[in-house]
Amino acid sequence: MSKKEKDVVVEKPVQVKKEIEVKKPQAPKWEIKDRRYFLQDNKSPLTYTIPSKHTRKHALLYFDEKNGKQRELRYATNHDSPFVDEQSGEATLGHIIFKDGVLAVPKEKQNLQKLLSLYHPLRKNLYTEFDAVEEATDELEVLNMQVTALNLAREIGIDMAEAILRVEIGSRVNGMSSKELRRDLLIYARSNPYVFIELVKDENVQLRNVAIRATELGIIKLSQDQRSFTWGSNGRKLMTVPFDENPYSAMAAFFKTDEGVEIYRSIDKKL
């Protein structure tokens, strides 16, 4: 190796570490549009007024986490901001009134929209803002449940159909034909899909129905004080109903015991 080659120093390139920029999640962009608000629980009084300014009786405050302070709110029709500390001069106070459970606020009233959508302490407790995406999601869930309930209603046997409808309409099921039972069951499944699916899952529903039918036909008898069941043929006592419990629910539970299984089989044969 020559002297010149020995004197040559090869320097390694210096790697510069790049700082990774962590982007903070941005708050949802405020959209200027017409907005609608609804009282919760399907309430629809002729008129319903909610507080529009802070008072001792109705606190209208918003905790600002950025500043760590409580800020007073007020709906002033002649100011752009709903915060009192950002309002200067005379304030013309406005009322916030729901009519038939609905309040429509046009896009021109940005101060009222922001008060209702972002800061009012009663939002999501007393009223909610209409959200088309959320509404569609809820409707889709209900539709899926209706399809599930209707498919179950088509598959279950006539005895189970009678048991479920008896929960809803009582002894009127006794005079219904099988086609009427099927029709009303489908209507019930479509109208009350969540309740219907729970009833299908409840194993006691059919047992309750057996106890009721057996009582109506005189196979078993329920005492006048509804505290005990006996055989209709000989009056032999079958069971005592626990205090403060529905007698047919108690009999359904009894059918699942070792002693009750034999009695259930005997009743089922007679039915």
C-alpha positions in Angstrom: 0.0 0.0 0.0 1.5 3.4 -1.0 2.0 6.3 1.4 -0.7 8.3 -0.3 -3.2 5.5 0.2 -2.4 5.3 3.9 -2.9 9.0 4.4 -6.4 8.9 2.9 -9.0 8.9 5.7 -12.5 7.8 4.9 -15.0 9.6 7.0 -18.4 7.9 7.7 -21.4 10.0 6.9 -23.0 11.5 10.0 -26.6 10.4 10.4 -28.9 13.2 11.5 -31.9 12.0 13.5 -35.1 13.5 12.3 -37.5 14.6 15.0 -40.8 12.9 14.7 -43.6 15.4 14.7 -46.5 14.1 16.8 -49.7 15.6 15.4 -52.3 16.3 18.0 -55.9 15.2 17.2 -57.8 18.2 15.8 -61.2 19.1 17.2 -64.1 18.5 14.8 -64.5 21.4 12.5 -67.5 23.6 13.2 -69.9 23.4 10.2 -72.1 26.4 9.4 -75.6 24.9 8.7 -79.2 24.8 9.9 -79.5 22.7 13.0 -82.4 21.0 14.8 -82.7 20.0 18.4 -85.1 17.5 20.0 -86.2 16.9 23.6 -85.2 13.4 24.8 -87.5 10.5 25.5 -89.8 11.6 22.7 -91.2 14.4 24.8 -93.3 16.9 22.8 -95.0 19.5 25.0 -96.7 22.4 23.2 -93.9 24.7 24.4 -90.8 24.0 26.6 -88.4 26.7 27.7 -84.8 26.0 28.8 -82.6 28.6 30.6 -80.9 31.1 28.4 -78.9 33.0 31.1 -77.1 32.2 34.3 -79.1 32.7 37.5 -79.0 31.3 41.1 -81.9 29.0 40.3 -80.5 27.8 36.9 -76.7 27.7 36.7 -75.6 28.3 33.1 -71.8 27.8 33.3 -69.2 26.2 31.1 -65.9 25.0 32.5 -63.1 26.1 30.1 -60.4 23.5 30.6 -57.9 25.6 28.7 -58.2 28.5 31.2 -59.3 26.3 34.1 -62.2 28.7 34.8 -66.0 28.6 34.9 -67.4 30.9 32.3 -70.9 32.4 32.4 -73.2 31.7 29.5 -75.9 34.0 28.1 -78.0 34.0 24.9 -77.8 37.6 23.7 -79.4 38.0 20.3 -77.1 41.0 19.5 -73.8 39.4 20.3 -71.8 36.8 18.4 -70.5 34.9 21.4 -72.5 33.0 24.0 -69.9 33.8 26.7 -70.7 36.8 28.9 -67.0 37.8 29.2 -66.9 38.2 25.4 -70.0 40.3 25.2 -69.6 44.1 25.6 -72.3 46.8 25.8 -76.0 46.3 26.1 -77.3 42.7 25.7 -80.7 41.9 24.2 -81.6 38.6 25.8 -83.4 35.9 23.8 -85.6 32.9 24.9 -84.8 29.3 24.0 -88.2 27.6 23.4 -88.9 24.1 22.1 -92.2 23.8 20.3 -93.8 20.3 20.1 -90.4 19.0 21.4 -88.4 20.5 18.5 -86.2 23.6 18.2 -85.0 24.6 14.7 -82.1 27.1 14.6 -81.1 28.6 11.3 -77.4 29.0 10.4 -77.7 32.7 10.8 -77.9 32.3 14.6 -74.5 30.9 15.2 -74.4 32.2 18.8 -77.5 30.2 19.7 -76.3 27.1 17.8 -72.9 27.1 19.6 -74.6 27.6 23.0 -76.9 24.6 22.4 -74.4 22.3 20.6 -71.2 23.0 22.5 -71.8 24.6 25.9 -75.3 24.4 27.4 -75.2 22.1 30.5 -78.5 20.5 29.5 -77.3 19.2 26.2 -77.4 15.4 26.0 -79.3 15.3 29.3 -82.5 17.1 28.3 -82.2 17.5 24.6 -80.0 16.3 21.7 -79.0 17.7 18.3 -80.2 15.8 15.3 -77.3 13.9 13.7 -78.1 12.4 10.3 -75.3 9.8 10.5 -76.2 8.8 14.0 -79.9 8.6 13.1 -79.1 6.4 10.2 -77.0 4.1 12.4 -79.8 3.7 14.9 -82.3 3.0 12.2 -80.1 0.4 10.6 -79.7 -1.3 14.0 -83.5 -1.4 14.5 -84.0 -2.7 10.9 -81.4 -5.5 11.5 -83.1 -6.4 14.8 -86.5 -6.5 13.0 -85.1 -8.9 10.4 -83.7 -11.2 13.1 -87.0 -11.1 15.1 -89.1 -11.8 12.0 -86.9 -14.8 11.0 -87.2 -16.2 14.5 -91.0 -15.7 14.4 -91.2 -17.7 11.2 -89.2 -20.6 12.7 -90.7 -21.1 16.2 -93.4 -23.7 16.8 -97.0 -22.9 17.4 -96.8 -23.6 21.1 -94.0 -21.1 21.6 -95.9 -18.6 19.4 -98.9 -18.9 21.8 -96.7 -18.6 24.8 -95.1 -15.4 23.6 -98.4 -13.8 22.5 -100.0 -14.7 25.9 -97.4 -12.4 27.5 -98.7 -9.6 25.3 -102.5 -10.2 25.0 -103.3 -12.7 27.7 -106.1 -15.2 27.4 -107.3 -13.9 24.1 -104.9 -16.3 22.4 -107.2 -19.1 23.4 -109.7 -18.1 20.7 -107.2 -17.6 17.9 -106.5 -19.9 15.0 -103.0 -20.9 14.1 -103.0 -18.5 11.2 -104.1 -15.7 13.4 -101.4 -16.6 15.9 -98.7 -16.6 13.2 -99.9 -13.2 11.8 -100.0 -11.5 15.2 -96.7 -13.0 16.1 -95.0 -11.5 13.0 -96.6 -8.2 13.7 -95.4 -8.3 17.4 -91.9 -9.3 16.3 -91.7 -6.4 13.9 -93.1 -3.8 16.3 -91.1 -5.0 19.4 -88.0 -6.8 18.1 -85.9 -6.4 21.2 -88.6 -7.6 23.6 -89.6 -10.4 21.2 -86.0 -11.7 21.0 -85.7 -11.7 24.8 -88.9 -13.6 25.1 -87.7 -16.2 22.7 -84.5 -16.7 24.8 -86.5 -16.9 28.0 -87.1 -20.6 28.6 -89.7 -19.9 31.3 -92.1 -18.3 28.8 -93.3 -21.6 27.4 -93.4 -23.2 30.9 -95.5 -20.4 32.2 -97.9 -20.9 29.2 -98.2 -24.6 30.1 -99.1 -23.7 33.7 -101.7 -21.1 32.5 -103.3 -23.5 30.0 -103.4 -26.3 32.5 -105.2 -24.0 35.0 -107.7 -22.8 32.4 -108.5 -26.4 31.5 -108.9 -27.5 35.1 -106.0 -29.9 35.0 -104.5 -28.1 37.9 -106.1 -25.5 40.2 -104.8 -22.3 41.7 -106.2 -21.4 45.1 -108.2 -18.2 45.5 -105.4 -16.6 47.5 -103.0 -17.6 44.7 -100.7 -19.3 47.2 -100.8 -22.9 46.1 -101.5 -25.3 43.2 -103.3 -28.6 43.4 -104.4 -31.3 41.0 -107.8 -30.6 39.6 -108.8 -34.3 39.8 -108.2 -35.1 43.4 -107.1 -31.8 45.1 -103.7 -33.1 46.0 -101.3 -30.2 46.6 -98.5 -29.8 44.1 -96.6 -26.7 45.3 -96.8 -23.6 47.5 -96.2 -20.3 45.7 -93.4 -18.3 47.4 -94.6 -15.0 49.0 -94.8 -12.0 46.6 -94.1 -14.0 43.5 -96.2 -14.5 40.4 -97.9 -18.0 40.7 -97.3 -19.0 37.1 -93.7 -17.9 37.2 -93.3 -19.9 40.4 -94.9 -22.9 38.7 -92.6 -22.5 35.7 -89.6 -22.6 38.0 -91.1 -25.7 39.8 -91.4 -27.5 36.5 -87.6 -27.5 36.3 -87.0 -29.3 39.6 -86.7 -33.1 39.9 -90.2 -33.4 41.3 -91.7 -30.8 38.9 -90.3 -32.5 35.8 -92.6 -35.5 36.3 -95.6 -33.3 37.0 -94.8 -31.3 33.9 -94.7 -34.5 31.7 -98.1 -35.6 33.1 -99.7 -32.1 32.5 -98.2 -32.0 29.0 -99.7 -35.4 28.1 -103.2 -34.2 29.2 -102.8 -31.0 27.2 
